[in-house]
Amino acid sequence: MASAPASERIREEATCSICLNLMAEPLSISCGHSYCQLCIEDFLDKHGHQQQPLGTYLCPQCRAPFRRTSLRPNKQLGNLIEAMKELNLEITCKKHGEQLHLFCEDEGWLICWRCERSPEHKGHVTVLVEDACLGYKKDLQEAVTNLRELEKECMHRKAFVTEQITEWNRKVELQRQKIQADFKDLHSFLQEEEKSYLWRLEQEKEQTLNVLRDNEASLVHKTCELESHIQDLEDRCQGSAQKLLQDVRGALKRSRAMTLDKPEAPSLEIQTVCDVSELYFDVTQMLRDHQVNVTLDPDTAHRGLTLSVDQRQVTMGTPQHDVGKSCGRFTAYPCILGREGFTSGRHYFEVNRGSEASKLFWSVEAWLGVHHHQRKTWKGSGYHPLSPAWKDRS
């Protein structure tokens, strides 16, 4: 019989480093290491996504690269393991070299007959290996079943978390797009407000300048008139007595009649004042001041469009055949008009495109119901792709 150290060394060489049991149908790879056929194939399947360049894998023991095609049956090792099982080399006592036919229930170890009689196992409950194996095998199978269920639950939770990650990224991206769209609208609104205030300031400037320029022209004319009268009086004083006295009373009367009218004094306080910070924080209220409600006109709806009860929403679906006749109903394209119409002023409304927005387009004229005789006065008409809650201000 082989000695205990020798049998232990043989057992180590015949043990699979993956499952830590004696190899079953051993396969060798290019680096020389061998594994159970099921173990190495399961390893390759589980680590397929971690393939190295050129389709290689890393040996579980030495990390040397190898290809799946390098797997070869190791018949000599397989025969040696079978011989070991026949000689029971794998169940010999390290201390006494005897076969391990007994199992100590108190210590949970395999022991030989000499171990059973030693002081360290005195009074312990021992049973034959075959008898102990039946009970523990059943326990191990139950443990495997429980672990399989736990593994299955773990995989389900992992899949759920993966879905949560995907959903969260989708929501964040939608929110990012909404924030960008909202700020784009805000920038557009503020630019329009800036233009409006600058235009009003320019108008106020021109109105006041016109008054001041009229005052300036009037004063220039008055200055010329005064200079002419002064020159006439000075010439009289410097001339002969006859020239001085000629119509002297008329000259004095005209001199006394000369007055300086007070010009119109326009206010130099600027009336066009804009508090940018207050305007910025009150944009929502300002938009609401121009908000209008658009109700859709069912008499213009294409047969493929379905209106909601409140006539504020429309969806595309199966063509309807029970709709009434109307001369204004669209027949060629799936279009609809709004009931309200207006030709001037500043108006604000929102269009929610829904989940099928990428396939839909809308028109300012169509939504607002601006008919042929009104289109010349409506600015901003034309087709625009929908955006989530697109805001139009004209």
Secondary structure, DSSP 8 states (H G I E B T S, - for coil): ---HHHHHHHHHHTB-TTT-SB-SSEEE-TTS-EEEHHHHHHHHHHTGGG-BGGGBEE-TTT--EE-GGG-EE-HHHHHHHHHHHHHTGGGB-TTT--B--EEETTTTEEE-HHHHTSGGGTT--EEEHHHHHHHHHHHHHHHHHHHHHHHHHHHHHHHHHHHHHHHHHHHHHHHHHHHHHHHHHHHHHHHHHHHHHHHHHHHHHHHHHHHHHHHHHHHHHHHHHHHHHHHHHHHHHHS-HHHHHTTHHHHHHHHHH-----------S------HHHHHHTHHHHHHHTB----B-GGG--TTEEE-TTSS-EEE-S--S-----TT---SSS---BS---SSS--EEEE---TTGGG-EEEHHHHHT--TTTGGG-TT-SEEE--TTEEEE-
